[in-house]
Amino acid sequence: MTALPLVIRPEHPDDAPAIERLHARAFGPGRFARTAYRLREGTVPLPDLCLTALVGTYLVGSVRIGPAEAEGGPLLVLGPLTVDPSFSDRGIGTSLMRASLDAARAAGHGLVVLVGDAPYYSRFGFRPVPAGRLTLPGPVDPARFLWLELKDGASTGLFGTIRPPRHPHGTPG
């Protein structure tokens, strides 16, 4: 028997219920209290940067990227990256990350931040945000607050608290 291939595709509006079930399975009800979740409240993910992973017709993974800003300009917030626990350790998260970061670069965005496991995300080039540069709207372990410049120098001049963008659809930055 041959395994079904993994398909990475843009998120469709009708994927929302399956993605919400995936988030519930992977993160549980405590996800709503996390700073990373609170950071994404009030923003709409950027459709051209949000991707899903399917095995056959089963949605097994999702990554979302949304707009944000700090003093000095716009940035992106990655998350959540979610893979169905029964499909873990198959490279699905890696495939979603690479495709979403490639899409963000191609769209002209400059900087992505996230809250996550540094050993996992460092393989994509993420590093801890230098102390005092940016803050989140809630507590976070500084070792888990990470950023990646998609363009050299994109972090220059950015500081302060990350917040939803004043212009809801964001602009490449």
C-alpha positions as CSV (number, residue, x, y, z in Angstrom):
1,M,0.0,0.0,0.0
2,T,1.3,3.4,-1.0
3,A,1.1,6.4,1.4
4,L,-0.9,9.3,0.2
5,P,1.3,12.3,-0.8
6,L,1.4,15.4,1.4
7,V,-0.2,18.4,-0.4
8,I,0.6,22.0,0.8
9,R,-2.0,24.5,-0.4
10,P,-3.3,27.9,0.5
11,E,-5.9,27.9,3.3
12,H,-9.5,28.1,2.0
13,P,-12.2,29.9,4.0
14,D,-14.1,26.6,4.3
15,D,-11.0,25.1,6.1
16,A,-11.8,27.1,9.3
17,P,-13.8,24.5,11.2
18,A,-11.1,21.8,10.5
19,I,-8.3,24.1,11.5
20,E,-10.2,25.0,14.7
21,R,-10.6,21.3,15.5
22,L,-6.9,20.8,14.8
23,H,-5.9,23.7,17.2
24,A,-8.2,22.2,19.9
25,R,-6.5,18.8,19.5
26,A,-3.0,20.1,19.4
27,F,-3.1,22.9,22.0
28,G,-6.2,22.3,24.2
29,P,-8.4,24.9,25.8
30,G,-5.4,26.6,27.5
31,R,-4.4,28.1,24.1
32,F,-6.8,31.1,24.6
33,A,-4.8,32.3,27.7
34,R,-1.4,32.3,26.0
35,T,0.3,35.6,25.1
36,A,0.8,34.3,21.5
37,Y,-3.0,33.9,21.2
38,R,-3.6,37.3,22.7
39,L,-1.2,38.8,20.2
40,R,-3.3,37.5,17.3
41,E,-6.6,38.7,18.7
42,G,-8.2,41.4,16.6
43,T,-6.1,40.6,13.5
44,V,-7.0,38.7,10.4
45,P,-4.4,36.3,9.1
46,L,-3.0,37.3,5.7
47,P,-4.7,34.8,3.3
48,D,-1.7,34.6,0.9
49,L,0.6,33.5,3.7
50,C,-1.7,31.0,5.4
51,L,-1.2,27.4,4.3
52,T,-2.7,24.0,5.0
53,A,-1.3,20.5,4.7
54,L,-3.5,17.6,3.5
55,V,-3.0,13.9,3.3
56,G,-5.7,12.8,0.9
57,T,-8.7,14.9,2.0
58,Y,-7.7,15.0,5.6
59,L,-6.3,18.4,6.9
60,V,-3.3,17.4,9.0
61,G,-1.6,20.8,9.4
62,S,-1.9,24.5,9.2
63,V,0.2,27.6,9.5
64,R,-1.1,31.1,9.8
65,I,0.7,34.4,9.5
66,G,-0.8,37.7,10.4
67,P,0.1,41.4,10.3
68,A,1.4,43.4,13.3
69,E,3.4,46.5,14.0
70,A,5.7,48.0,16.5
71,E,7.3,51.5,16.7
72,G,9.3,51.8,13.5
73,G,7.1,49.7,11.2
74,P,5.2,46.6,10.2
75,L,6.1,43.0,10.9
76,L,4.5,39.6,10.7
77,V,3.4,37.2,13.5
78,L,3.7,33.6,12.7
79,G,1.3,31.2,14.4
80,P,0.0,29.0,15.1
81,L,1.9,26.3,13.3
82,T,-0.2,23.2,14.0
83,V,0.2,19.5,13.0
84,D,-2.3,16.8,13.9
85,P,-0.6,14.9,16.8
86,S,-1.2,11.6,14.9
87,F,0.9,12.9,12.0
88,S,3.8,14.3,14.0
89,D,7.5,13.7,13.1
90,R,6.7,13.3,9.4
91,G,8.1,16.7,8.2
92,I,4.7,18.3,7.9
93,G,5.6,21.3,10.1
94,T,8.9,21.8,8.3
95,S,7.1,21.8,4.9
96,L,4.5,24.3,6.1
97,M,7.2,26.6,7.7
98,R,9.4,26.6,4.6
99,A,6.4,27.3,2.3
100,S,5.0,30.1,4.5
101,L,8.4,31.8,4.9
102,D,9.0,31.6,1.2
103,A,5.6,33.1,0.5
104,A,6.3,35.9,3.0
105,R,9.7,36.7,1.3
106,A,8.1,36.6,-2.1
107,A,5.5,39.1,-1.0
108,G,8.1,41.5,0.2
109,H,7.7,41.2,4.0
110,G,10.8,41.9,6.1
111,L,10.4,40.5,9.6
112,V,8.6,37.6,11.3
113,V,8.2,37.1,15.0
114,L,6.8,34.1,16.9
115,V,6.6,32.5,20.3
116,G,7.9,29.0,20.1
117,D,10.5,26.4,20.8
118,A,13.9,27.8,19.9
119,P,15.6,24.5,19.0
120,Y,12.8,23.7,16.5
121,Y,12.5,27.2,14.9
122,S,16.3,27.8,14.8
123,R,16.5,25.5,11.8
124,F,14.6,28.1,9.8
125,G,16.9,30.9,11.0
126,F,14.8,32.2,14.0
127,R,16.8,33.7,16.9
128,P,15.7,35.2,20.2
129,V,14.6,38.8,20.0
130,P,17.3,40.9,21.7
131,A,16.3,42.0,25.2
132,G,14.5,45.3,25.3
133,R,13.9,45.6,21.5
134,L,10.3,44.3,21.3
135,T,7.7,43.3,23.8
136,L,4.5,41.3,23.7
137,P,1.1,42.2,25.2
138,G,1.6,39.7,28.0
139,P,4.2,37.5,29.7
140,V,6.5,35.3,27.6
141,D,9.7,33.4,28.2
142,P,12.3,35.5,26.5
143,A,14.0,32.3,25.2
144,R,10.8,31.5,23.3
145,F,10.3,35.0,21.8
146,L,11.9,34.7,18.4
147,W,12.4,36.6,15.1
148,L,13.6,36.1,11.6
149,E,14.7,38.8,9.2
150,L,13.3,37.9,5.7
151,K,15.2,41.0,4.4
152,D,18.6,42.1,5.7
153,G,18.2,45.0,8.1
154,A,14.4,44.6,8.5
155,S,14.6,44.7,12.3
156,T,16.5,48.0,12.3
157,G,14.5,50.7,14.0
158,L,11.8,48.4,15.3
159,F,11.1,48.6,19.0
160,G,8.3,48.7,21.6
161,T,5.2,46.6,22.1
162,I,3.9,44.6,19.2
163,R,0.3,45.4,18.5
164,P,-2.3,44.8,15.8
165,P,-1.7,47.0,12.8
166,R,-3.5,50.3,12.5
167,H,-4.3,49.3,8.9
168,P,-5.9,45.9,9.2
169,H,-4.5,44.3,6.0
170,G,-0.9,45.3,6.8
171,T,1.7,46.2,4.3
172,P,5.0,44.5,3.4
173,G,7.7,45.6,5.7
